Amino acid sequence: MITLYGFGRVHPEMLGQGRDLRAQWALEETGLPYRFHALDFIAGELDSPAYRRISPFRQVPVIDDDGIIVAESGAVVLYIAEKAGKLIPADFIGRIQVVQWCFAALTTVERPLSGIDGIDAGMGGVGAAERRTVLVEEANRWFAELERRLDGREWIACETFTVADILLVTALREVGHTDLLKPYPRLNAYYARALARPAWERTRRLCAERSGVPLADIP
Ligand SMILES: N[C@@H](CCC(=O)N[C@@H](CS)C(=O)NCC(=O)O)C(=O)O
């Protein structure tokens, strides 16, 4: 059975923001059986010798599928999709489309968004305001292209919902506290459509339960 290593106790501002939720969302979508191993971030459990052995950068998520260890949220959700035979098409071209959009989400779209998120969380340091302006400009460039891509499409890579949508939408969540998505109606509708999925709602609820907070505290 898959064990998903993710955040247990975290600082309040980190609640519901971990990339472990990408993996849990994929697991909830597929229905694969799994257990969640909650790591106490505040107590330094990510730095323990046991966790160092399975996580190359001492971060979440990692999965251990009866001895098969996979780290990095992109690789983890692709593993889950492959194992379940869900959230990725069976044909070669369809699969490559999904891989392309997984990379796009993680290496193109997410980069400026996590920069903006970090600055807004007060971790910007000197010159943060100027850097934020540049990052917003870059984000708008990618948003405009996503808006174009979503013309007449429900999901980003294929006709059906895939792990590429999980990665893209969770990247977009990093600016969910801003109004940056507002000028893009198709992107906005896509974002809302994805987050309305019952598997995401379950993921949020499970996160709230293990964190001991009300559901409303999980953005
Ligand atoms: N590239 C990695 C990034 C993982 C990552 O940033 N994990 C964060 C939580 S979202 C983490 O574990 N932070 C704790 C730390 O770095 O000490 C992935 O996509 O899985």
The ligand as a MOL file (V3000), in Angstrom:
LIG
                    3D

  0  0  0     0  0            999 V3000
M  V30 BEGIN CTAB
M  V30 COUNTS 20 19 0 0 0
M  V30 BEGIN ATOM
M  V30 1 N 10.0630 20.5410 -5.9580 0
M  V30 2 C 9.4440 19.9610 -4.7760 0
M  V30 3 C 9.1910 21.0520 -3.7660 0
M  V30 4 C 8.6430 20.4860 -2.4760 0
M  V30 5 C 8.4480 21.5580 -1.4380 0
M  V30 6 O 8.7200 22.7520 -1.6300 0
M  V30 7 N 7.9700 21.1210 -0.2680 0
M  V30 8 C 7.7810 22.0340 0.8270 0
M  V30 9 C 6.3180 22.0640 1.2240 0
M  V30 10 S 5.3240 22.7100 -0.0730 0
M  V30 11 C 8.5550 21.5570 2.0390 0
M  V30 12 O 8.6650 20.3750 2.2890 0
M  V30 13 N 9.0680 22.5060 2.8070 0
M  V30 14 C 9.7870 22.2180 4.0130 0
M  V30 15 C 11.2280 22.5910 3.9070 0
M  V30 16 O 11.7170 22.9040 2.8120 0
M  V30 17 O 11.8870 22.5530 4.9500 0
M  V30 18 C 8.1360 19.2600 -5.1540 0
M  V30 19 O 7.4680 19.7150 -6.0940 0
M  V30 20 O 7.7850 18.2710 -4.5070 0
M  V30 END ATOM
M  V30 BEGIN BOND
M  V30 1 1 1 2
M  V30 2 1 2 3
M  V30 3 1 2 18
M  V30 4 1 3 4
M  V30 5 1 4 5
M  V30 6 2 5 6
M  V30 7 1 5 7
M  V30 8 1 7 8
M  V30 9 1 8 9
M  V30 10 1 8 11
M  V30 11 1 9 10
M  V30 12 2 11 12
M  V30 13 1 11 13
M  V30 14 1 13 14
M  V30 15 1 14 15
M  V30 16 2 15 16
M  V30 17 1 15 17
M  V30 18 2 18 19
M  V30 19 1 18 20
M  V30 END BOND
M  V30 END CTAB
M  END
